[in-house]
Amino acid sequence: MGLIKTIGRKPGVQRVLSLVASGYLQLVRRTNRFTVEPADSDARLDGYGPFIAAMWHGQHIMISFMRRPHDRIATIISRSPDGNINTMALTRMGVRVIRASGARGRVVKDARAKGGAEGLRAMVKALKGGETVAFSADVPKVSRVCDAGIIMLARFSGAPIVPVAVVTSRHIRFNSWDRACLGLPFGRGAMVFGEPIYVPREVTPEAVDALRQRVQAELNRVHDRAYTLVGRPDRVGIAASAPDAQGSPA
């Protein structure tokens, strides 16, 4: 393990980094002029009750911006030491973090997949307890391809899947597998909520695949719309585009 990584895993260092990260995100939230669609999103979201906020993994950095004062939101982060900073930063932003492996497609085929099953149970419990769950929909390490795990979460919880996009006009886009974006201050922002997608309790494998593709298409649609709203047509069609150079600001 490298020296920098070793230092970065020290509890004191992680606490400081999480404080810096949460402070920076709050600055980005306050200094960007956000447009929210649809215009009646508050009423719609309240009408859904607890829901699954589906996001692409690369957009997870700013997903806490969707939290309203009365919302109770949870998300899932792995127990690896690298997840500690994200956990502390999100907690400071008012998001409850569940430390477990996510519910992925392998849980559908193998109920003994211990880590994924544990995460699935924890998220179902959160939804039934009145919390909205923010969950990245990607197949692990495959950007912009929806995994079946989010369909299983909706199936077992009865909660609708609502695709969400949170973007800013000024941002840094990283050359990572998930094409992660970090917003910059003093620009325009957009939060776009998609149409709710409900999953019946009894569902065939063919229906699961169709629902998975529907979530994927709606996630791409809301991201295209969000980038259009902030005046970044160059980011429209992100699902089919290649990532930029590492740390490229735009």
C-alpha positions as CSV (number, residue, x, y, z in Angstrom):
1,M,0.0,0.0,0.0
2,G,1.4,3.4,-0.9
3,L,2.3,6.0,1.7
4,I,-0.4,8.5,0.6
5,K,-3.0,5.8,0.7
6,T,-1.8,4.7,4.2
7,I,-2.0,8.2,5.5
8,G,-5.4,8.7,3.9
9,R,-6.8,5.7,5.9
10,K,-5.9,7.2,9.3
11,P,-9.1,8.0,11.2
12,G,-8.0,11.6,12.0
13,V,-7.1,12.3,8.4
14,Q,-10.3,10.9,7.2
15,R,-12.3,13.0,9.5
16,V,-10.6,16.2,8.3
17,L,-11.1,15.2,4.6
18,S,-14.8,14.4,5.2
19,L,-15.2,17.9,6.8
20,V,-13.5,19.5,3.8
21,A,-15.6,17.4,1.4
22,S,-18.9,18.3,3.0
23,G,-18.0,21.9,3.3
24,Y,-17.1,22.0,-0.4
25,L,-20.3,20.3,-1.5
26,Q,-22.4,22.8,0.6
27,L,-20.6,25.6,-1.2
28,V,-21.4,24.1,-4.6
29,R,-25.1,23.7,-3.5
30,R,-25.3,27.3,-2.3
31,T,-23.6,29.0,-5.2
32,N,-25.3,27.3,-8.2
33,R,-28.7,28.5,-9.3
34,F,-30.7,25.2,-9.5
35,T,-33.6,24.5,-11.7
36,V,-35.8,21.6,-10.6
37,E,-38.0,19.6,-13.0
38,P,-40.8,18.8,-13.0
39,A,-42.1,22.0,-11.5
40,D,-44.4,20.1,-9.2
41,S,-41.7,17.7,-8.1
42,D,-42.3,18.4,-4.4
43,A,-45.9,17.3,-4.5
44,R,-45.0,14.3,-6.7
45,L,-42.2,13.1,-4.4
46,D,-44.4,13.5,-1.3
47,G,-47.1,11.5,-3.1
48,Y,-44.8,8.6,-3.8
49,G,-43.9,8.1,-0.2
50,P,-40.4,6.5,0.4
51,F,-38.9,5.8,-3.0
52,I,-35.7,4.5,-4.6
53,A,-33.7,7.4,-6.0
54,A,-31.9,5.7,-8.9
55,M,-28.7,7.4,-10.0
56,W,-25.7,6.6,-12.2
57,H,-22.7,6.0,-10.1
58,G,-20.7,8.8,-11.6
59,Q,-23.3,11.3,-10.3
60,H,-23.4,10.1,-6.7
61,I,-21.1,12.9,-5.5
62,M,-23.9,15.4,-5.6
63,I,-27.0,13.3,-5.0
64,S,-27.3,14.7,-1.5
65,F,-28.5,18.0,-3.1
66,M,-31.9,16.4,-3.7
67,R,-32.5,16.1,0.0
68,R,-35.2,18.5,1.3
69,P,-35.3,19.6,4.9
70,H,-38.1,17.1,5.8
71,D,-36.6,14.2,3.8
72,R,-35.1,11.1,5.4
73,I,-32.6,9.7,3.0
74,A,-30.3,6.7,3.3
75,T,-27.7,5.3,0.9
76,I,-25.4,2.3,0.9
77,I,-21.6,2.3,0.9
78,S,-19.3,-0.7,1.2
79,R,-17.4,-1.4,4.4
80,S,-14.0,-0.9,2.8
81,P,-11.8,1.7,4.4
82,D,-12.0,3.8,1.2
83,G,-15.7,4.4,1.9
84,N,-15.1,6.0,5.3
85,I,-14.6,9.5,4.0
86,N,-17.7,9.4,1.8
87,T,-19.7,8.0,4.8
88,M,-18.6,10.8,7.1
89,A,-19.2,13.5,4.5
90,L,-22.7,12.2,3.6
91,T,-23.6,12.0,7.3
92,R,-22.7,15.7,7.6
93,M,-25.0,16.4,4.7
94,G,-27.9,14.7,6.4
95,V,-27.8,11.3,4.6
96,R,-27.8,8.1,6.7
97,V,-25.3,5.6,5.4
98,I,-25.7,1.9,5.4
99,R,-22.4,0.1,5.4
100,A,-22.8,-3.1,3.4
101,S,-22.4,-4.5,-0.1
102,G,-25.1,-3.3,-2.6
103,A,-27.9,-5.5,-4.0
104,R,-26.6,-6.6,-7.3
105,G,-27.7,-8.9,-10.0
106,R,-26.0,-11.9,-8.5
107,V,-28.4,-11.7,-5.5
108,V,-31.2,-12.5,-8.0
109,K,-29.6,-15.8,-8.9
110,D,-27.9,-16.7,-5.6
111,A,-29.7,-15.8,-2.4
112,R,-26.5,-17.0,-0.6
113,A,-24.6,-14.0,-1.9
114,K,-24.1,-12.9,1.6
115,G,-22.9,-9.3,1.2
116,G,-25.4,-8.4,-1.5
117,A,-28.3,-10.0,0.4
118,E,-27.4,-8.2,3.6
119,G,-27.4,-4.8,1.8
120,L,-30.7,-5.7,0.1
121,R,-32.3,-6.5,3.4
122,A,-31.0,-3.3,5.0
123,M,-32.3,-1.1,2.2
124,V,-35.7,-2.8,2.2
125,K,-35.9,-2.2,5.9
126,A,-35.0,1.5,5.4
127,L,-37.7,2.0,2.7
128,K,-40.4,0.3,4.9
129,G,-39.3,2.5,7.8
130,G,-40.0,5.6,5.8
131,E,-36.6,6.5,4.3
132,T,-35.9,7.2,0.7
133,V,-32.9,5.2,-0.6
134,A,-30.4,6.6,-3.0
135,F,-28.9,3.8,-5.0
136,S,-26.6,3.6,-8.0
137,A,-28.1,1.5,-10.7
138,D,-24.9,0.6,-12.7
139,V,-23.6,-2.9,-13.1
140,P,-20.4,-2.9,-11.0
141,K,-17.5,-1.3,-12.9
142,V,-19.7,-1.0,-16.0
143,S,-20.8,2.6,-16.5
144,R,-24.3,3.5,-17.6
145,V,-25.6,-0.1,-17.8
146,C,-28.4,-0.8,-15.4
147,D,-28.0,-3.8,-13.1
148,A,-31.0,-6.0,-12.0
149,G,-30.3,-5.3,-8.3
150,I,-32.3,-2.1,-8.3
151,I,-35.3,-4.0,-9.8
152,M,-35.0,-6.6,-6.9
153,L,-35.0,-3.8,-4.4
154,A,-38.2,-2.3,-5.8
155,R,-39.7,-5.8,-6.0
156,F,-39.2,-6.7,-2.4
157,S,-39.8,-3.2,-0.9
158,G,-42.9,-2.2,-3.0
159,A,-41.3,1.3,-3.4
160,P,-41.2,2.9,-6.8
161,I,-37.9,3.6,-8.6
162,V,-37.5,7.3,-9.5
163,P,-34.5,8.1,-11.8
164,V,-32.7,11.3,-10.7
165,A,-30.1,13.5,-12.2
166,V,-28.2,16.3,-10.4
167,V,-25.7,18.2,-12.6
168,T,-24.0,21.6,-12.7
169,S,-22.9,23.6,-15.7
170,R,-19.3,23.9,-14.4
171,H,-17.7,20.7,-13.2
172,I,-14.7,18.4,-13.3
173,R,-15.3,15.1,-15.1
174,F,-12.9,12.3,-14.1
175,N,-11.5,9.6,-16.3
176,S,-12.9,6.9,-14.0
177,W,-15.0,3.9,-14.9
178,D,-18.1,5.7,-13.7
179,R,-17.3,9.0,-15.4
180,A,-17.7,10.8,-12.1
181,C,-18.5,14.5,-12.1
182,L,-17.7,17.0,-9.3
183,G,-19.6,20.2,-9.5
184,L,-17.8,23.6,-9.3
185,P,-19.2,26.7,-7.6
186,F,-20.8,29.7,-9.2
187,G,-22.7,28.2,-12.1
188,R,-26.1,26.7,-13.0
189,G,-27.5,23.5,-11.7
190,A,-30.4,21.2,-12.5
191,M,-32.2,18.5,-10.6
192,V,-34.5,16.4,-12.8
193,F,-36.7,13.6,-11.5
194,G,-38.0,11.0,-13.9
195,E,-41.2,9.0,-14.0
196,P,-41.8,6.5,-11.3
197,I,-41.3,2.8,-12.2
198,Y,-43.1,0.2,-10.1
199,V,-42.1,-3.4,-10.0
200,P,-44.7,-6.1,-9.2
201,R,-43.9,-8.7,-6.5
202,E,-44.3,-11.5,-9.0
203,V,-42.1,-10.8,-12.0
204,T,-40.5,-13.1,-14.7
205,P,-36.9,-12.9,-15.7
206,E,-38.0,-11.4,-19.0
207,A,-39.9,-8.7,-17.2
208,V,-36.9,-8.0,-15.0
209,D,-34.8,-7.4,-18.1
210,A,-37.5,-5.1,-19.6
211,L,-37.7,-3.1,-16.4
212,R,-34.0,-2.9,-16.2
213,Q,-33.8,-1.4,-19.7
214,R,-36.6,1.0,-18.8
215,V,-34.8,2.3,-15.8
216,Q,-31.6,2.7,-17.9
217,A,-33.4,4.6,-20.6
218,E,-35.1,6.9,-18.1
219,L,-31.8,7.6,-16.3
220,N,-30.2,8.6,-19.6
221,R,-33.2,10.8,-20.4
222,V,-33.2,12.8,-17.2
223,H,-29.4,13.3,-17.5
224,D,-29.8,14.6,-21.0
225,R,-32.5,16.9,-19.9
226,A,-30.5,18.1,-16.9
227,Y,-27.5,19.0,-19.0
228,T,-29.8,20.7,-21.5
229,L,-31.2,22.9,-18.7
230,V,-27.7,24.0,-17.6
231,G,-26.7,24.8,-21.1
232,R,-24.3,21.9,-21.7
233,P,-25.5,20.3,-24.9
234,D,-22.0,18.8,-25.2
235,R,-22.8,16.5,-22.3
236,V,-26.1,15.3,-23.8
237,G,-25.8,11.6,-24.9
238,I,-23.4,10.9,-22.0
239,A,-24.2,7.2,-22.0
240,A,-22.6,6.8,-25.4
241,S,-19.7,9.2,-25.0
242,A,-16.2,8.4,-23.9
243,P,-14.9,9.9,-20.6
244,D,-12.7,13.0,-20.7
245,A,-9.1,13.3,-19.6
246,Q,-8.4,12.8,-15.9
247,G,-9.5,15.8,-13.9
248,S,-10.6,17.8,-17.0
249,P,-12.5,20.9,-15.9
250,A,-15.3,22.2,-18.0
